[in-house]
């Protein structure tokens, strides 16, 4: 089986055997965005990706195409690939979409979740607490975002899970660009309260808490000044 895509005038054909390398690139960049260590508008040099992962340019390009399809990367004609850089309008649209989706989804999970789903969410909350105790800021930021995707995951709806994954990633870009120290990750107790409402089967309360939680994040942003950074891309993406 082959996948065929084009970038400019070049044909990009991927065999199944090459997809693992591309997925590693996608996952590493996704996690760096989620942890807010890879800032909006960062140029993703093909050479740096090749050096970081030990792959050829075709695999790097296919990975960038996958990231572009998820809204994580912008492909700019004659300029290359850049981490997406949301505007204030786009930020408003992201939060509007999340507020439409997440409260009702969280209520559904509260009404329908089984023991396995509850254990999955509870284990994740314990990981968040461990990261906070260890003051591991990157892990705190990553886990904060992943909680929202995990709620969609335990709902069993794969389409909503993919949608939330993209929205959460875009939120990380927005917070990296416009956030303060207080908004770089979710408030410490809010996920715990959402989980308690889910565990109690209180869909109405779970939905209310989810909405308030998103509004707190949105209100903590400051659109007057962006904070782009220029990381060492090779060091950032290279496997430890």
Kinemage of the C-alpha trace (Angstrom):
@kinemage 1
@onewidth
@group {chain A} dominant
@subgroup {mainchain}
@vectorlist {calphas} color= white
{ca unk a 1} P 0.000 0.000 0.000
{ca unk a 2} L 1.288 3.483 -0.822
{ca unk a 3} L 0.258 6.990 0.105
{ca unk a 4} L 0.691 9.700 -2.518
{ca unk a 5} L 0.875 13.408 -1.783
{ca unk a 6} L 2.480 16.395 -3.494
{ca unk a 7} L 4.391 19.405 -2.219
{ca unk a 8} L 4.885 21.935 -4.964
{ca unk a 9} L 6.015 20.109 -8.078
{ca unk a 10} L 7.461 17.115 -6.222
{ca unk a 11} L 5.687 13.799 -5.823
{ca unk a 12} L 5.901 12.323 -2.326
{ca unk a 13} L 5.219 8.571 -2.177
{ca unk a 14} L 5.361 6.827 1.195
{ca unk a 15} L 5.473 3.064 1.700
{ca unk a 16} L 4.168 1.541 4.913
{ca unk a 17} L 7.749 0.699 5.918
{ca unk a 18} L 8.684 4.392 6.078
{ca unk a 19} L 5.705 5.583 8.129
{ca unk a 20} L 7.272 4.809 11.530
{ca unk a 21} L 10.049 7.358 10.977
{ca unk a 22} L 7.550 9.974 9.846
{ca unk a 23} L 5.289 9.329 12.837
{ca unk a 24} L 8.254 9.780 15.189
{ca unk a 25} L 8.882 13.200 13.664
{ca unk a 26} L 5.197 14.104 13.900
{ca unk a 27} L 4.952 12.942 17.523
{ca unk a 28} L 8.137 14.727 18.607
{ca unk a 29} L 7.062 18.025 17.060
{ca unk a 30} L 3.512 17.600 18.394
{ca unk a 31} L 4.847 17.048 21.928
{ca unk a 32} L 7.226 20.003 21.652
{ca unk a 33} L 4.294 22.218 20.656
{ca unk a 34} L 2.128 20.782 23.427
{ca unk a 35} L 4.883 21.480 25.976
{ca unk a 36} L 5.291 24.995 24.532
{ca unk a 37} L 9.005 24.445 23.911
{ca unk a 38} L 8.551 24.937 20.166
{ca unk a 39} L 7.167 28.425 19.659
{ca unk a 40} L 4.751 29.691 16.998
{ca unk a 41} L 6.387 30.841 13.766
{ca unk a 42} L 9.509 28.734 14.338
{ca unk a 43} L 10.983 27.700 10.992
{ca unk a 44} L 11.229 23.918 10.673
{ca unk a 45} L 14.347 23.475 8.616
{ca unk a 46} L 14.359 20.245 6.635
{ca unk a 47} L 18.104 19.954 7.277
{ca unk a 48} L 17.578 20.232 11.050
{ca unk a 49} L 14.832 17.592 10.988
{ca unk a 50} L 17.008 15.255 8.926
{ca unk a 51} L 19.915 15.718 11.344
{ca unk a 52} L 17.726 15.289 14.423
{ca unk a 53} L 16.081 12.063 13.270
{ca unk a 54} L 18.666 10.610 10.904
{ca unk a 55} L 16.246 10.559 7.978
{ca unk a 56} L 16.273 11.768 4.389
{ca unk a 57} L 14.546 14.873 3.106
{ca unk a 58} L 11.586 12.995 1.629
{ca unk a 59} L 10.629 11.567 5.032
{ca unk a 60} L 11.046 14.992 6.622
{ca unk a 61} L 8.766 16.513 3.983
{ca unk a 62} L 6.098 13.850 4.372
{ca unk a 63} L 6.116 14.413 8.150
{ca unk a 64} L 5.700 18.150 7.599
{ca unk a 65} L 2.759 17.475 5.284
{ca unk a 66} L 1.116 15.383 8.000
{ca unk a 67} L 1.674 18.148 10.541
{ca unk a 68} L 0.241 20.702 8.106
{ca unk a 69} L -2.883 18.561 7.689
{ca unk a 70} L -3.348 18.753 11.479
{ca unk a 71} L -2.980 22.543 11.582
{ca unk a 72} L 0.307 22.371 13.507
{ca unk a 73} L 2.517 23.540 10.641
{ca unk a 74} L 2.060 26.180 7.944
{ca unk a 75} L 3.651 25.455 4.553
{ca unk a 76} L 4.581 28.759 2.943
{ca unk a 77} L 5.335 28.940 -0.756
{ca unk a 78} L 9.058 29.435 -1.463
{ca unk a 79} L 9.748 29.894 2.266
{ca unk a 80} L 9.353 26.464 3.835
{ca unk a 81} L 7.559 25.086 6.888
{ca unk a 82} L 6.805 27.025 10.057
{ca unk a 83} L 5.045 26.216 13.309
{ca unk a 84} L 1.573 27.726 12.983
{ca unk a 85} L 1.200 31.204 14.439
{ca unk a 86} L -2.436 31.871 15.400
{ca unk a 87} L -3.855 35.370 15.310
{ca unk a 88} L -6.212 36.728 17.974
{ca unk a 89} L -9.146 35.978 15.670
{ca unk a 90} L -7.975 32.389 15.232
{ca unk a 91} L -7.497 32.110 18.986
{ca unk a 92} L -11.086 33.248 19.537
{ca unk a 93} L -12.280 30.652 17.038
{ca unk a 94} L -10.312 27.881 18.758
{ca unk a 95} L -11.783 28.688 22.155
{ca unk a 96} L -15.266 29.057 20.674
{ca unk a 97} L -14.943 25.606 19.122
{ca unk a 98} L -13.691 24.077 22.360
{ca unk a 99} L -16.477 25.676 24.376
{ca unk a 100} L -19.016 24.247 21.933
{ca unk a 101} L -17.514 20.758 22.097
{ca unk a 102} L -15.955 20.061 25.486
{ca unk a 103} L -18.725 20.814 28.000
{ca unk a 104} L -21.210 18.512 26.257
{ca unk a 105} L -18.528 15.886 25.678
{ca unk a 106} L -17.496 16.009 29.342
{ca unk a 107} L -21.152 15.663 30.383
{ca unk a 108} L -21.494 12.631 28.113
{ca unk a 109} L -18.410 11.036 29.667
{ca unk a 110} L -19.798 11.704 33.169
{ca unk a 111} L -23.047 9.971 32.232
{ca unk a 112} L -21.546 7.005 30.391
{ca unk a 113} L -17.949 6.351 31.448
{ca unk a 114} L -17.043 2.927 32.804
{ca unk a 115} L -14.511 1.848 35.393
{ca unk a 116} L -11.675 1.581 32.867
{ca unk a 117} L -12.245 5.123 31.656
{ca unk a 118} L -12.359 6.454 35.200
{ca unk a 119} L -9.106 4.673 36.016
{ca unk a 120} L -7.465 6.129 32.909
{ca unk a 121} L -8.453 9.666 33.903
{ca unk a 122} L -7.523 9.139 37.561
{ca unk a 123} L -4.081 7.798 36.590
{ca unk a 124} L -3.508 10.836 34.419
{ca unk a 125} L -4.434 13.177 37.275
{ca unk a 126} L -1.866 11.389 39.458
{ca unk a 127} L 0.755 11.996 36.760
{ca unk a 128} L -0.155 15.688 36.804
{ca unk a 129} L 0.218 15.801 40.594
{ca unk a 130} L 3.609 14.066 40.394
{ca unk a 131} L 4.812 16.556 37.780
{ca unk a 132} L 3.677 19.463 39.967
{ca unk a 133} L 5.400 18.054 43.035
{ca unk a 134} L 8.593 17.699 41.014
{ca unk a 135} L 8.119 21.183 39.503
{ca unk a 136} L 8.600 19.657 36.045
{ca unk a 137} L 7.143 22.557 34.065
{ca unk a 138} L 7.341 20.939 30.647
{ca unk a 139} L 5.575 17.808 31.915
{ca unk a 140} L 2.942 19.926 33.690
{ca unk a 141} L 2.157 21.813 30.488
{ca unk a 142} L 2.068 18.653 28.367
{ca unk a 143} L -0.107 16.706 30.814
{ca unk a 144} L -2.467 19.654 31.222
{ca unk a 145} L -3.211 19.602 27.521
{ca unk a 146} L -3.370 15.830 27.301
{ca unk a 147} L -6.101 15.651 29.958
{ca unk a 148} L -8.572 17.267 27.565
{ca unk a 149} L -7.698 14.860 24.760
{ca unk a 150} L -7.996 11.964 27.195
{ca unk a 151} L -11.564 12.932 28.110
{ca unk a 152} L -12.421 12.630 24.422
{ca unk a 153} L -10.513 9.350 24.186
{ca unk a 154} L -12.479 7.668 26.985
{ca unk a 155} L -15.708 8.780 25.282
{ca unk a 156} L -14.848 6.294 22.550
{ca unk a 157} L -15.429 8.816 19.747
{ca unk a 158} L -12.315 8.709 17.565
{ca unk a 159} L -13.376 11.688 15.425
{ca unk a 160} L -13.855 13.907 18.475
{ca unk a 161} L -10.534 12.683 19.847
{ca unk a 162} L -8.721 13.780 16.667
{ca unk a 163} L -10.590 17.077 16.708
{ca unk a 164} L -9.691 17.769 20.350
{ca unk a 165} L -6.087 16.803 19.700
{ca unk a 166} L -5.850 19.476 17.020
{ca unk a 167} L -7.681 22.092 19.094
{ca unk a 168} L -5.543 21.422 22.173
{ca unk a 169} L -2.379 21.694 20.087
{ca unk a 170} L -3.565 24.998 18.648
{ca unk a 171} L -4.355 26.163 22.185
{ca unk a 172} L -0.775 25.372 23.203
{ca unk a 173} L 0.462 27.564 20.346
{ca unk a 174} L -1.908 30.334 21.412
{ca unk a 175} L -0.796 30.146 25.041
{ca unk a 176} L 2.864 30.030 24.023
{ca unk a 177} L 2.338 33.208 22.003
{ca unk a 178} L -0.040 35.181 24.207
{ca unk a 179} L 0.002 33.523 27.612
{ca unk a 180} L 1.404 34.665 30.916
{ca unk a 181} L 3.047 32.448 33.494
{ca unk a 182} L -0.374 31.803 34.995
{ca unk a 183} L -1.840 30.571 31.703
{ca unk a 184} L 1.014 28.315 30.585
{ca unk a 185} L -0.807 25.339 32.059
{ca unk a 186} L -4.207 24.540 33.514
{ca unk a 187} L -5.007 25.512 37.103
{ca unk a 188} L -3.952 22.884 39.591
{ca unk a 189} L -7.351 21.927 41.007
{ca unk a 190} L -9.621 22.286 37.994
{ca unk a 191} L -8.937 18.927 36.380
{ca unk a 192} L -9.425 17.261 39.762
{ca unk a 193} L -12.830 18.914 40.139
{ca unk a 194} L -13.846 17.865 36.634
{ca unk a 195} L -12.800 14.285 37.372
{ca unk a 196} L -14.772 14.335 40.653
{ca unk a 197} L -17.907 15.421 38.757
{ca unk a 198} L -17.347 12.688 36.170
{ca unk a 199} L -16.828 10.095 38.898
{ca unk a 200} L -20.070 11.224 40.583
{ca unk a 201} L -21.946 10.921 37.291
{ca unk a 202} L -22.941 14.593 37.480
{ca unk a 203} L -23.004 15.561 33.828
{ca unk a 204} L -24.383 19.056 34.411
{ca unk a 205} L -21.648 19.946 36.884
{ca unk a 206} L -18.946 18.368 34.698
{ca unk a 207} L -20.099 20.480 31.744
{ca unk a 208} L -20.176 23.659 33.858
{ca unk a 209} L -16.668 23.033 35.197
{ca unk a 210} L -15.325 22.287 31.727
{ca unk a 211} L -16.756 25.544 30.385
{ca unk a 212} L -15.425 27.599 33.317
{ca unk a 213} L -12.032 25.956 32.927
{ca unk a 214} L -11.770 26.958 29.258
{ca unk a 215} L -12.943 30.481 30.026
{ca unk a 216} L -10.256 30.836 32.711
{ca unk a 217} L -7.584 29.915 30.163
{ca unk a 218} L -9.012 32.321 27.572
{ca unk a 219} L -9.219 35.217 30.017
{ca unk a 220} L -5.604 34.753 31.121
{ca unk a 221} L -4.271 35.525 27.637
{ca unk a 222} L -2.773 38.880 26.725
{ca unk a 223} L -3.009 39.661 23.014
{ca unk a 224} L -1.078 42.918 23.264
{ca unk a 225} L 2.318 41.306 23.005
{ca unk a 226} L 3.502 38.013 21.544
{ca unk a 227} L 6.542 36.147 22.874
{ca unk a 228} L 8.194 34.214 20.029
{ca unk a 229} L 11.425 32.318 20.688
{ca unk a 230} L 14.125 30.806 18.489
{ca unk a 231} L 15.086 27.409 19.875
{ca unk a 232} L 17.980 25.210 18.812
{ca unk a 233} L 15.805 22.947 16.683
{ca unk a 234} L 18.273 20.071 16.435
{ca unk a 235} L 18.850 19.920 20.200
{ca unk a 236} L 15.138 20.240 20.898
{ca unk a 237} L 14.016 17.449 18.572
{ca unk a 238} L 16.880 15.003 19.016
{ca unk a 239} L 15.918 11.942 21.051
{ca unk a 240} L 17.375 11.943 24.593
